[in-house]
Amino acid sequence: MNSRISWRLAIIVVAILMGFTASAQAGPPLICHPFQIGPAKSLPWVDWNQKRSNGYDLKNLTRDTQAILGSNTPVLVRMETLRRATLYARLDQQVAKELLTRLYARATNSDAAGHSDALAWFDVGYLVETYGQWLPQGDSNPASGLEGYSWVKKALSLRGQDPEMEFAAALITLAGPEADHQDHVRKAIAGAKNDPLLAQNLASNFNRQTISELLANTLAGGLKK
């Protein structure tokens, strides 16, 4: 029974990841795909195509984001929080710069103090990647020229086994490098067996398709080789 569940979960994950790749034109996955976080606290909800803050005071974004990204906050909650933070940060260039600067300082300060903080490096690396998918490139994007994935890899090396972080890295590397991407996918799949919320995220909808539709498409073509 467990082997059947594992097999089905593996197929679903492949289907989702193929769905992300095939649907790239529908919107960037780190931004347009909300992550399931259960009852956990995050920033106020914001639609990915929203043009206004709808009453949220942007000057509080850095403070509120850092307050949520505590040492006990799961990676999936961090991913959703940083996704929402990026949507808000797009509305104010100075706010975007402040948030990135503070998260980077938190990570580098942990190194300087002699106890490198894996989650701090993950946060700044993941934020760079979300900025890269949603903020304009060039001088108006404070993350221009930075490679967030390298900091996420550093976080993984410091953290050790963390399937949710592997899932984040798998999404970041959809366009490559392929070997790293496949490695992250395998580790995320394996870890989801003991992480119900991760399994729920792996089985969620994307781009107006149900998982059953993605699964059917994958079985029809993607896994016949």
N, C-alpha and C positions, 0 to 999 in steps of 0.2 A: 504493500500500500504506500509506504513512504517513498519507494523508488518511483512509483507512478506519479505521486505528487511532485517529486523533484523534477521528473521529466517534463511534466506539464508546465511547471513554473519556468523551467529553462526555455521551453518553446515560447511562452508568453513574453519573457524578457527579450528574446531575440526578435520577436514580432514588434515589440515596442521600440526597440532600438532601430530596427529596420524602418519602422513607421516614422521615427524622428528623422532619419536620413532621407527617406523618400519625400518627406513633407517639409523640407527645409524652407521652401518658399512660403509656407504658411506662417512663418514667424520663428524667431530663435527659441529653441527649447528651454534655455535657462530662464527666459522671460515669459514666454507665452504658455508655459505648462505649470500651473499651480501645483505645489507639492502638498500631499496630505499630511497634516501634523496632529490630527486628533484634537483634543481639548487644549493643547499647549498654547501659550500666549505668543503672539507675534505683533507686528505693526498693524495698524488699522488696514482693513482690506482696501485694495486699489486695483482697478481694472488695468490691464496691460496697455490699453489704448487711451487711457484717461489723460486729459490735457490739463486738468486742474487738481489741486490738492483736496478739494471738497471739504474745506474746514480744518484739515490737518495743518498745524503750524510747522512749516518746513525747518524753522530754526531749531526745532527740538529733535530733528531726525538723528543726528549723530548721538546725542545723549540717549534717546529711546532705543536706538539700535544696539548700542553698547550694553545697555541695561539688560536686554534680552539675551545677548550673546555671552552668558555666563559660563562658568566652567562645567556646569551640570546640564547645559542645554544640548539636546541631541543634534546630530549633524543635519538631519532632515529639517528640523525647526530652523537651524541656521541657514539652510539653503532657501527656505521660503521667506525668512526674514530679510535676507540679502536680496532676494528677488524683489520683494516689495520696496525695500530701501532704494534699489536702483530705479524703480518706477517713479518714486518721489524725487530722487536726486536729479533725474532728467529735467525737472522743472526749474532747477536753480543750479547754475554752474558752480557757484561758490559753496553751496551745500554739498554738492558732489565731491568737490575737492577736499572739503573739511572731513567728510566721512572717511574717504580713502586715506588721508594723511593720518588721522587718529588710529585707524586700524593698523596701518603700517607701523606707526610708532609703537603701538602695543606689542606687535610681534618682535620688532627689533630690540625693544627694551627687555623682552624676556631673554633674548640671546645674550644681551649685555650683562644681565644679572646672573647668567650661568645656568638658567633652567629654561631652555627653549620650550615655548608653549605651542604644541602642535595645533590646537584649536585656533589660536591667534593667527598662525601662519595660514591655516585653512581659510579663515574668514577673509583675510586680505587677498589671498589668491583667488578665491571664488568671487569676491567683489570685482576684482580686475576683469575676470572673465565675463561677468554679467554686464559690466560697463562696456566691455568690448562688443557685446551683442546688441546693446540698446542705445548707448550714447553716441553722438556724432564723432567720427574720427578726426584727429587733428588737435589743435591747441585747446579746443573746447572740451575735450575729453581728458580728464586728469590721469587716466590710465593708459593713454597712448604711449606706445613704446615699451610697455611692461608686459611680461608673460606670466599671467597668474597661475598657469598650470605648473610651472616649476615650483612655485610656493606650495601648491596643493600636494605635489609629490614630496616635498620636504615634510609637510604635515603628516603624510602617510608613513614616511620613514620614521618619524618621531612617535607617531601614534601606535604603530604596529597594526594588528588586525582590527579593521573597522569597516564592515560591509557598507554602511551608509556613506562613508567617505569614498569608498571604491565606486559606489553608484554615482556620486557627484563627479568623480574623475572620468567615469565612463561617458557621461553626458558631455563633459568638456572636450573629450577626445573623439567625438563622433567623426570629425574630419581628419583624424590622425593625431599622432602616429598610430598606425593600425595595430602593431604588436602590443603597445601599451594599452590601447583601447580594449583589445580582446582579453588581456590580463585583468583589467579592471572589471569587465563584464563577468568573467568567470568567478571572481571573488565576490562580487555583489550577489550573484545567483546563489552561490554556496551559503553566504551569510543570511540570505533572506529566509532560509528554512527556520531560523531561530529568531527572526525579527519580523513580527506580524505587520508592523507599520511599513517597513521596507517592502515586504511582499505586496501590501496594498498599493503602494506607489508604483511598483513594477507592473501591477495589473490595472493601472488607471487608464483613463481615456486620453486620447490626443488627436487633435485635428479632426474633430467631428466623426471619429471612427470608434466603434466599440472594440474591446479586446477580442471578442469573438470574430469580428470582421478582420482584424489584423491577423489573428490566428489562422483563419481560413485562407487568407491571402498568402501567408507564409507557408502553410502546408501545401498550397497549390503550386508554389513556385520556388520560394526561397530556400527550402530545406531538402530539395530533391537530389542535390548533388551528392 
